[in-house]
Amino acid sequence: MDSITSATIPAKTAIPLYIGVALIYVLGTILNPRIVPVQFKDTAVQFDLDIHAWQESKALTDIQQYCLSLKCLQYSSGGFHHYWNDFPTEHSPAPGLQCNQIHDPEITYYDAGGIDTLLKSNHTTLRVLDICVGTPGKEMDLAFPLLRRLVMEYRHSESEIGYGSWIPKYAPNIEELEVDMDAILKCSGLLESLKCITNLRTLELNLGEQRLHPYHKQKLHHFLNQQNHMRSLELYIHPDTFNDDDWHPAIHNMSELRCLDLHIPRRLPHTFDRFMKGISIHCPLLEQLHVRCERGIMDEVIVYLVQLKRLKDITLRRDIHIIASSNFNY
């Protein structure tokens, strides 16, 4: 948390804030609430608050009101305890969040006022937005001129990531995108809005176990085909749904690709050889390849690595253990 948050609370406002936090905690303990951890840090103290569910929206508003120099806020709820990222922030005397992580799959449309207020208050300063909530979220006419990284994930069967259907339309300068196939299937309009992103540098895509409808495939192909400047691609490949035909046209446009990360469970897809041949032909600048797979298919993966003659850095991982790492100098 040391590198991600910087905030100064005036002395005259710090005491009321602490008292308010204590009262919220006591009420929450008495009424057995849904626990909401909120992490942020000022120059003197780091907070990890337990907030009553009906105080969530107000808490987000109050935190911004009293922590005028706050640059990064990470928030999770509903048993969804995601990793906390070390988001980079830039020094700026102007108020406004630069990085915001909101994970609350149980929040409803009627409880989303705090999130809407947060976006309204910080849309001109946000650089990183990591969002996973259980409400569609009403569309707002808000521009995100500085937004560079957008993360939209889906983890709960009852949630819907509706914010993804409109935020990309108002953030044309996004350079890093992380999304999974479940989000694409559950969030109406996500693929339609992604076509507004044309300057992508980094894409992390979890293909999942579900097959795409032809309509979704067409939209995904259109999105991938227009990413001519992509330098880093990270794919979570499922052997039953991965199809080289979905990627072959896009690979033709990835001449700027420098880094490829592949996560392959259980077995290789039957079209994996064509995929790797396409990479070797159409990605002449590729220097780094990182593969995470099970031990049983490690030998098969190594066979395909031989095709990539210009690699300078190869990392093979089995689960979370590094199997081999080589740094080649040509």
C-alpha positions in Angstrom: 0.0 0.0 0.0 3.0 2.4 0.5 3.3 3.3 -3.2 -0.3 3.6 -4.2 -2.0 6.1 -1.9 -1.2 9.6 -0.7 -3.7 11.7 1.3 -3.6 14.4 3.9 -6.4 14.8 6.4 -6.6 18.2 8.2 -6.4 17.8 11.9 -9.8 19.4 12.5 -11.4 16.9 10.2 -9.4 13.8 11.2 -11.0 13.4 14.6 -14.6 13.5 13.3 -13.7 11.0 10.6 -12.2 8.6 13.2 -15.2 9.0 15.4 -17.5 8.3 12.5 -15.6 5.2 11.5 -15.8 3.9 15.1 -19.6 4.5 15.2 -20.1 2.7 11.9 -18.0 -0.3 13.2 -20.0 -0.5 16.4 -23.4 -0.4 14.6 -22.1 -3.0 12.1 -21.0 -5.4 14.8 -24.4 -5.1 16.6 -26.5 -5.6 13.5 -24.3 -8.4 12.0 -23.7 -6.6 8.7 -22.1 -7.7 5.5 -18.5 -6.7 6.0 -17.0 -4.2 3.6 -13.2 -3.8 3.7 -12.0 -0.5 2.4 -8.3 0.3 2.3 -6.7 3.7 1.9 -3.8 5.4 3.5 -2.9 9.0 4.4 0.5 10.3 5.4 0.0 9.1 9.0 -2.3 6.1 9.1 -3.6 3.2 7.1 -7.3 2.3 7.4 -9.0 -1.1 7.0 -12.7 -0.3 7.7 -15.6 -2.6 8.6 -18.6 -0.8 7.2 -22.3 -1.7 7.5 -23.8 -2.6 4.1 -26.2 0.3 4.2 -23.4 2.8 4.8 -21.3 1.8 1.8 -22.4 4.6 -0.6 -22.1 7.2 2.1 -18.7 5.9 3.2 -17.3 6.2 -0.3 -18.6 9.8 -0.5 -17.2 10.7 3.0 -13.8 9.3 2.3 -13.4 11.5 -0.7 -14.8 14.5 1.2 -12.3 14.2 4.1 -9.3 12.8 2.2 -8.9 15.6 -0.3 -5.4 14.4 -1.5 -6.4 10.8 -1.9 -5.0 9.3 -5.1 -5.9 5.6 -4.9 -8.9 3.8 -3.3 -9.4 0.1 -3.3 -12.7 -1.3 -2.2 -14.2 -4.9 -2.0 -17.3 -6.4 -0.5 -19.6 -9.4 -0.5 -17.0 -11.9 0.3 -15.1 -10.9 -2.8 -11.6 -10.2 -1.4 -9.5 -9.5 -4.5 -5.8 -8.9 -4.5 -4.7 -5.3 -3.8 -2.7 -3.9 -6.6 0.2 -1.5 -6.2 -1.1 1.1 -8.6 1.3 3.8 -9.7 0.2 7.4 -9.1 1.6 10.7 -10.1 2.1 13.7 -7.8 -0.6 16.2 -8.5 -1.8 19.1 -6.2 -5.2 18.9 -7.8 -7.8 16.8 -6.0 -9.2 13.6 -7.6 -8.5 9.9 -7.6 -6.1 8.5 -10.1 -6.6 4.8 -9.4 -9.8 3.1 -8.2 -10.5 -0.6 -7.6 -14.2 -1.5 -6.9 -15.2 -5.1 -6.3 -18.7 -5.6 -5.0 -20.7 -8.4 -6.8 -23.6 -8.1 -4.4 -24.3 -4.4 -4.8 -27.7 -3.6 -6.4 -28.8 -0.8 -8.7 -30.4 1.0 -5.8 -27.2 0.9 -3.7 -24.8 2.0 -6.5 -25.1 5.7 -5.7 -21.6 5.8 -4.1 -20.0 4.3 -7.2 -21.8 6.7 -9.5 -20.8 9.6 -7.3 -17.2 8.4 -7.3 -17.2 8.2 -11.1 -18.8 11.6 -11.4 -16.3 13.2 -9.0 -13.2 11.7 -10.5 -13.8 10.9 -14.2 -11.4 13.6 -15.4 -8.5 12.4 -13.2 -8.8 8.5 -13.2 -5.9 6.7 -14.8 -6.7 3.2 -13.6 -10.2 1.7 -13.1 -10.7 -1.9 -11.9 -14.4 -2.6 -11.6 -16.5 -5.7 -10.8 -19.9 -5.0 -9.4 -23.3 -6.7 -9.3 -25.3 -3.9 -11.0 -25.6 -2.8 -14.6 -24.9 0.8 -13.6 -26.7 3.5 -15.4 -25.0 5.1 -18.4 -23.7 8.6 -17.7 -22.3 11.1 -20.1 -18.8 11.2 -18.5 -15.5 11.6 -20.3 -12.5 9.7 -19.0 -9.7 11.5 -20.9 -6.8 10.2 -18.7 -8.0 6.6 -18.3 -5.2 4.3 -19.5 -6.0 0.9 -17.8 -9.4 -0.7 -17.5 -10.1 -4.0 -15.8 -13.5 -5.8 -16.0 -13.8 -9.2 -14.5 -16.6 -11.6 -13.7 -16.4 -14.0 -10.8 -20.0 -14.6 -9.5 -22.9 -16.2 -11.3 -25.4 -13.6 -10.0 -23.4 -10.5 -11.0 -23.5 -8.4 -14.1 -20.8 -6.0 -15.1 -22.9 -3.5 -16.9 -20.5 -0.6 -16.5 -18.4 -2.1 -19.2 -21.2 -1.4 -21.8 -20.6 2.3 -21.6 -17.3 3.3 -19.9 -15.0 2.3 -22.9 -17.1 4.5 -25.2 -16.0 7.6 -23.2 -12.4 6.5 -22.7 -10.7 6.5 -26.1 -7.2 6.6 -24.7 -7.2 3.2 -23.0 -3.9 1.4 -23.5 -4.3 -1.6 -21.2 -7.4 -3.8 -21.0 -8.1 -6.8 -18.9 -11.4 -8.7 -19.5 -12.7 -12.3 -19.5 -15.2 -14.1 -21.7 -17.8 -14.3 -18.9 -17.8 -10.5 -18.7 -18.3 -10.4 -22.5 -21.2 -12.9 -22.3 -22.9 -11.3 -19.2 -22.4 -7.6 -19.9 -24.7 -6.5 -22.7 -23.0 -4.1 -25.0 -19.4 -4.7 -23.8 -18.0 -5.8 -27.2 -19.9 -3.0 -28.9 -18.3 -0.4 -26.6 -14.8 -2.0 -26.9 -14.7 -1.1 -30.6 -14.0 2.5 -29.5 -10.6 1.4 -28.2 -8.1 1.6 -31.0 -4.8 2.4 -29.4 -4.4 -0.7 -27.2 -0.9 -1.6 -26.0 -1.7 -4.5 -23.6 -4.5 -7.0 -23.6 -5.2 -9.7 -21.0 -8.0 -12.0 -22.1 -9.4 -15.0 -20.3 -11.2 -17.1 -22.9 -13.0 -19.3 -20.4 -15.0 -22.5 -21.0 -18.0 -21.0 -22.8 -18.3 -20.8 -26.5 -19.1 -17.5 -28.1 -22.2 -16.9 -30.2 -21.4 -16.0 -33.8 -22.6 -12.5 -33.1 -20.1 -12.2 -30.2 -17.4 -13.7 -32.4 -17.9 -11.2 -35.1 -17.6 -8.3 -32.6 -14.5 -9.8 -31.0 -12.8 -10.3 -34.3 -13.5 -6.6 -35.2 -12.1 -5.5 -31.9 -8.9 -7.6 -32.3 -8.3 -6.7 -35.9 -8.1 -3.0 -35.2 -5.4 -3.4 -32.5 -2.4 -2.6 -34.7 -0.2 -1.2 -31.9 -0.4 -4.0 -29.3 2.9 -4.8 -27.7 1.8 -7.3 -25.0 -0.8 -10.1 -25.2 -1.8 -12.4 -22.3 -4.2 -15.2 -23.0 -5.9 -17.7 -20.7 -6.6 -20.5 -23.1 -9.2 -23.2 -22.6 -8.5 -26.2 -24.9 -12.2 -26.8 -25.7 -13.0 -23.2 -26.8 -9.7 -21.9 -28.2 -9.9 -21.8 -32.0 -7.0 -20.5 -34.2 -9.6 -19.2 -36.7 -10.6 -16.6 -34.1 -7.0 -15.3 -33.9 -5.6 -15.8 -37.4 -6.8 -12.5 -38.9 -5.8 -10.6 -35.7 -2.3 -12.0 -35.6 -1.7 -10.5 -39.1 -2.0 -7.1 -37.5 0.2 -7.8 -34.4 3.5 -6.8 -36.0 4.4 -4.7 -33.0 4.0 -7.5 -30.4 6.9 -7.8 -28.0 5.6 -10.0 -25.2 3.3 -13.1 -25.3 1.9 -14.7 -22.1 0.0 -18.0 -22.4 -1.9 -19.9 -19.6 -2.8 -23.4 -20.8 -4.6 -25.9 -18.6 -4.7 -29.6 -19.0 -3.9 -30.0 -22.7 -3.1 -28.1 -25.9 -5.9 -27.0 -28.2 -5.9 -28.9 -31.5 -5.2 -25.7 -33.4 -2.3 -24.5 -31.2 0.3 -25.4 -33.9 -1.3 -23.0 -36.4 -1.6 -20.3 -33.8 2.2 -20.5 -33.0 3.1 -20.7 -36.6 1.1 -17.5 -37.2 2.9 -15.8 -34.3 6.3 -16.9 -35.7 5.5 -15.4 -39.1 3.6 -12.2 -38.3 5.2 -11.1 -35.0 8.9 -10.4 -36.0 9.6 -8.2 -32.9 8.5 -10.8 -30.4 11.2 -11.1 -27.7 9.5 -12.5 -24.6 7.4 -15.6 -24.2 6.0 -16.7 -20.9 4.1 -20.0 -20.7 2.3 -21.5 -17.7 1.0 -25.0 -18.2 0.8 -28.4 -16.6 3.8 -30.7 -16.6 2.2 -33.3 -18.9 2.2 -30.9 -21.9 5.5 -29.1 -21.2 7.5 -31.1 -23.8 4.8 -30.3 -26.4 5.1 -26.6 -25.6 8.9 -26.7 -26.0 8.5 -28.1 -29.5 6.6 -25.0 -30.5 9.1 -22.6 -28.9 11.8 -23.8 -31.3 9.8 -22.1 -34.1 10.3 -18.6 -32.5 13.9 -17.9 -33.5 14.2 -14.3 -32.2 13.2 -14.9 -28.6 15.5 -13.3 -26.0 13.5 -14.3 -22.9 11.6 -17.5 -22.3 9.9 -18.5 -19.0 8.1 -21.8 -18.5 6.0 -22.3 -15.4 4.2 -25.3 -13.9 1.4 -24.0 -11.7 3.1 -21.3 -9.7 6.6 -22.8 -9.8 9.2 -21.6 -12.3 10.3 -24.6 -14.4 12.9 -22.8 -16.5 13.9 -19.3 -17.4 16.4 -18.4 -20.1 17.8 -15.1 -21.1 19.3 -15.2 -24.6 21.5 -12.6 -26.1 21.8 -12.8 -29.9 
